[in-house]
Amino acid sequence: MGQEIPHSFFTEADFQHYHKMLEDESRLLRQWFDRGAFDSSKPVAGCELEVWLVDENGMPAPVNAACLKDLDEGQASPELSQFNIELNFNPMPLKNGALSGLHDSLRSGWTRLAEVAKRHGAGCVLIGILPTVRDEHLTLDYISPLNRYFALNEQVLAQRKGRPIEVNIVGHDHLRLDHYDVMLESVTTSFQIHMQVPQDRAARYLNASMITSAPLVAISANSPYLFGYDLWAETRIPVFEQSICARGYGHAADGPLRRVTYGSDYVRESLWECFEENLRHYPMLLPHDFNQPIDRMSHLQLHNGTIWRWNRPLVGFSDNHLPHLRIEQRVVPAGPALVDMVANMAFYYGLVESLATTEQRPEMQLEFAMSRDNFYKAARYGLDAHIRWLDGGSYSVKRLILDHLLELSWSGLEQLRIDREQARYWLGIIEQRAISEQTGSVWQRKYVEHYGQDMTQLLKSYRKWQGADVPVHEWSI
């Protein structure tokens, strides 16, 4: 979805031509998989960070265009709404001092954005859902003026045949509302973790990433409130799934293949299975002709970018011009502090590495349906969720992390040759967050319990702690 298009209106001929280009690129991609053509160097780490822009009262500030003019090309990009912006970071080899390097990179980008936003009367916030956002902010008046976003809105609504987007979330409270454009999606801001993986083990890494999603979303939860309603520990999950609710072809229009999805199954042989599913089961949303050679995969990449799997396989190109495979882990919210986000990355990378390289394949021990159920339970209940694990037992996420997963993650970081002191420091933050049971969502709920639903004051206190880059388990009320 980062690729701009020259216009937002399409004809039937555009869809037919795009489908042919997509078929041609998919055929070539299948050949690359068959030939083992992908870069299989050591794992590479990367990330993207979505940020809220707010005014002096903590309300959304629609100034992303002004901020982008002052930022270096490639450093940031617009998001769906004018009050969100995405920071982009250079990937780095996942070894030795990578975690501290990622923290330094995040801090540098964050500091630069804060300086730029200040020039335009705004501040920055890292949080999954801004607690002060209101429904009146989520209109097309505040959409970022890019053709791809107008086209996305038109195509999603066209596939829904004009029906409003229905939101129905049962959590601590019950929120029901109808929305009439895709702008509701812009309330969800995430920290997307990337991992470049070798082709011969890519399927195992994707399956391991899916299994990891449940404990990861529970320990990183930071989005309990929407419009004053106390919903899930990570309310981003149901909001995003319901705000872009367009489905498969023909009779599958009301079927299980949603565009925002945990997935339809584990991968069996290779990541090609996901791209084949993209081609066969997901209608095109943005049929723009890039007029580029098929080996650039422009149409395939754009189509894949309009299918939001929580663990999304990506095809990219390395500095040596070889195609490579990446996994984009999308379940983690932005915030609470930069150190918390790097700790989340450390936990994720270590756990995935362990699960993807263990002799007994974890996807053979945990049925896909159970893995999916684990994810939604963890997103709803956070560390209190009880989920099934590989041995068939049921555990609270807190106990599973403390008794088993931290050790697994430590082992994985050792395999990646991450510096032991760094591993100890970053996983120590995860450990203390689990012991204290204080995620970002828990802190927000404690604040509201103590002071009432003054979301402006909640955000003011939240930003003070975030600015100090103190891990959330140390935040007081």
Steps between C-alpha positions, in 0.01 A plus 500: 500500500802732501490521119325810363281480191419783252121489534225340708247395232520173308321337210421134443788497249734615778397205716542254212847631410611505862383143549710391202806679642435342839475155340827554309686616810356218707614248238853644516490500879409132497804438281720685750371276777560189288856610416591612852574848365459698823778659701577264788752711694481525878180642656443874467297714742284797409197695618243766417341723762163676472469820703215726611531877452315699768440864587569670834174358640583144399250495214591363156693756294461465119849623410677198351545668159677799656723271706591286201631804311758550775612136521754328279367291213461140612506595870122520532183449298133598536240273651128483423410800716664841516569454871713188456847458356725198451869498584719270292830354618792340321523123547805351670645150542335322793814423702735637766394857589190511279256571785686802635547614139125478444437699818743770388334514160151525650608772741666701223195480273262575784703804615516636147124462448426667834716799400324531166151459649573773755564747217145435384340534844471128562642223714546126448353203683577129478184315597281235338180709509503866602259521797393855405401420142131546421277371225481847341873483428447194283355657187630545148572864591811365675610235251857544372457643148655210311327318218568158647301584814201643311507194275520265796195662655303482175590139427433369851158668503427374148578143605266549796231613251445823693435332834645695795794362693352343811705505818394264778759447775420331831760560768468650847247726325302438182552732204270492199506756220474539125769680302481608138861505382831328576627781724419297809812296420714807569439479876731196514874567506749219515867410527565263212794264553677359195722195474675398178522122491669234285279333240562144616358575846262785416187288549615400847576861591154616388326223697716577804411868467130412500533283810696778671223754430293409808761557773643795304170687474427434868835628632497805269131600535454878497152575360214453750283804414309619196262797524500460880398133486719252688524208260784251443853506638601554135194658341696570181441140398118501468491864383736436209326175406157664496600835345625346173249222463512397134523133418554243226368438149141417408329267741788556744406867541358420842737215571803455722774660282501850641752759388615557858558152634698265716517278194325193363756239608866437566734492203578141403787515252595858410385862519383463139178363648413846638558673167299234320216564745534872430454439129218248522289632785543877541349750255728782390442833670746732323549385137769750401737413216856579613637437149805326646669167417335203664817418695442816710182337638331843527145376448546197723646717779214750481237225504671333796503841673120509489470166683577564866597167653613551861810308392559609144756347261679757284715484187772764480842554350834502679792733435650226281182520283392149598134456597453423868222383731393689811242444769316806625365448852208747535342421838711737714362850574710814508637591844494531791874596500776445248672259739178299527480464124860381468434251782200376301726453198756308706230270641355443154827437317628259763175308528452468124860389450457226763168377368611508135815298561392245759508139383132440571292739291268700731232526230470121526438529874246784505206483261448811289151559639643494852777740402240739360283471810805570717563822310152643543483400867835668565395815314178518703622405848871581490722327755192357673410292194528124527632343182607156379866433445706243312483236774121508493473679835303816576691787663449862585713706261682650797609162634583370154732795437670481839530123523579409142505763225771728640737204508405410143554858388837515675604184316392649168696820558804288580455317170490838327820591685345803664730640768414330832488824698260649250281192504495507881406870505220491243345172613525630857251771403259235373550298819429797728197600293359150543581485874343841565213418261523861379474535124404829338135396504511411868661835585230688307224309675660562841515870422131513408408298809689748718412832331191431290459527124693822444675385184677833453670468838569132441680586177693782667634263767562229240709738286708605800605143570548424131723802454730373776530163315426314823371143453128478574537257790664789693224754428301618801151645497 
